[in-house]
Structure formats: structure tokens, C-alpha cells
Amino acid sequence: MGKTLKIAVFLILPVLIYSHCFCQRIDIEGLVDEYRKSTDIQKTKVFSDNKGKEITASGIVDNAGVYDFFNSTENIKNTYYQITTKQQKTKANTPYQVIFLFKDRDKVDSVNKDEAFQAGGKIIRLTDERLQIAVWILCAELSDKDKALFQ
């Protein structure tokens, strides 16, 4: 019994350490503050360093609807269902909004305005809208078509 426990610990411990060190979720407020303080050139790097990474965010629902994306150079189109949150502020007082995108309409149909909402997904866009930072999160698997749309 003792040998089995030691073997299990030695096999599982490195996995736990690895996942804790390299697979930590991104802090949305830290990301927003870093993006806001960056120059335009630095913003490109901040986005490229975080694009496709997992993040969980929450907020109060402002709206839910349909959103179409087009890539005219590759002639690709796809429809997503979005939930936008009301503007929030980080601890450093940076205003931001979260935009969740879903491929499945059922995920959006039951959401009501002014209710709390939380979801996780992959970062697909960061935009500085001058009055706020918008964090776009795709709450679905990222297909090749999605990658082409969100270049």
C-alpha cells in the first residue's frame, strides 16, 4: 500500500505543479489594465500574447443578440450569438465591457437583461474603444473558420 501511494504521488505531483504553473486562467482586470496602459504597438503584443487563451469573466447583462462576422478577403461568414455586459471598472478604475460569443443560440435565449452572467472561453479580441476596453470571448471550440474570422 505504501509503495502504491508513493508511486501515485510521484506521478500526480508533477502534473499538478505543471498545471498550476502554466495553465492558470487569466485575470481579466489585470489584462484590461495592462492593455489600457499600453501604447498602440504594445497593445498588439498584449493581444497576441493572450489571443486564444482561456479566461473566465462575469458581469451584468446589457444585451443579447445575433452578431455576424465577415472576412471579405477569404469570403468567410459566420453567425454568433452574443451577450454583452454593462460597463464595469477594474480596481484601477479602467472601464471595460465583456462580449461573450456563442455558436449555440440556446446558450443566449434564456439570458435576461440586468441579470448576473458568467462564462469562460477563449480570448478572440481586445479593443480599445477609447471610453472603455472590450474583451471578446468565444465560449465554444475555436474552429479553423473561427480562426480565419478572428485574425
N, C-alpha and C positions, 0 to 999 in steps of 0.2 A: 504494500500500500504506500509506503514512504517513497519508494523509487518512482512509482507511477505519478505521485504528486509532484516530485522534483522534476520529472521529465515534462509534465504538463506546464509547470511554472516556467521552465526554461524555453518551452515552445511558445507559450502565450505571452510572456512578458515582453519580448522584443516587438511583437505585433502591437501590443497596447502602447508601448513607448513610441513606436513609429507613427501610429495613427494619431496619437496626441500631439506629436511634434509637427507633422506635415499635413494633417488633414483637418486642422482647426478651421471652423467656419469664420467667415469674415465679419468683423464688427461694422455694421452699416454706418453708424455715426462716425467712426474713425475714418472710414472710406470717404464719406461725404466731406468731412473736414479737410482731409488731405487733398481731395480733388478741388475744393473751393480755394485753397491756399496756393494751388499750383498755377504756373504760367501756362499758356496755351500749349507750348511744347511739352511741358511736364505732364499736362493733363492727358496727352496722347500716351505717354508711358504709364501713367497710373491706370488708365483704362486697359491698355494691352497687358499689363501685369495682372489684372483682375478679371479680364474677359473670360467667361466660361466657368468661373469658379462658383462653388456653392455658397449661397447666402440665404439667411432667413430674415424676413422683415415683417413688420406689422404696422398697422395704422387704422385710422377711421375711414371707412369707405366714403368717397366723394361721388364716384360714379362707376357704372359698369356698362360695357357696351361692346360693340364689334369694331375691330381695327384691322384694316387691310394694309399689308406691306407689299411694295413693288420693288423689283430690281430691274430697271429698264435695260441695262446693259446685257443682262443674261436672260431677260424676258421671263422672270420668275415672279409669281404672285402667290400669296397665301393669306388666309383669313385667320385671325386670332381673336380671342375673347379677352377683354382687358378689364381689370379692376384698378382704378386709380384711388389713391388715398388723399385725404386732405393734407395740406401743408403741415409739416412738423418742424421742430427745431432740435438740433443737436445740443449737447451740453455747452458747446462753444457758440451757441446761438446761430448756427448756419441753417437756413431754411432749406427743406428738401421735401420731395414727394416720391412715393414709390409707385411704380406702374408694374402690375403683375400681368403677365400674358399667359393664357391657357389655350390649348388646342381644342379642348372639350367644352362645349357650351354648358354642359350640365354643372361644371365647376362654378359657373358665374350666375346661373339662373336663380339660385336661392339666396344670393347675397343682397342685402338691403342697405340703402343709403344710411349713413350715420352709425353703422354698427362696427364693432371692432373686427379686424380681419388680420390673419397671419398666415403666411405661406413661405415655402422655401423653393429655391430653384437656382438657375444659373444666371449670372450677370451677362446681359447681352448689350447693354448700352449705359453710358453715363453721359448726361448732357448738362451743360451749364446754361440755364435759361435766363441768366443774369439776375433774376429775382429769386431763383431757387435752383437747386441741383435736382435733377430727375434721375432716379435709379430704376432701370428697366430690368425686370427679372422674368425669365422664361420658366414657367412652372411645368415643364414637360421635358422629355428627352430631346436633345438637340440633334436633329437630323441633318443630312447634307443640304437639303433645301433650306432649312432654317439658317445654317451657317452662311449660305450664299446671300440670304436676305439681310443678315445682320453683320455683314462685313464692316 
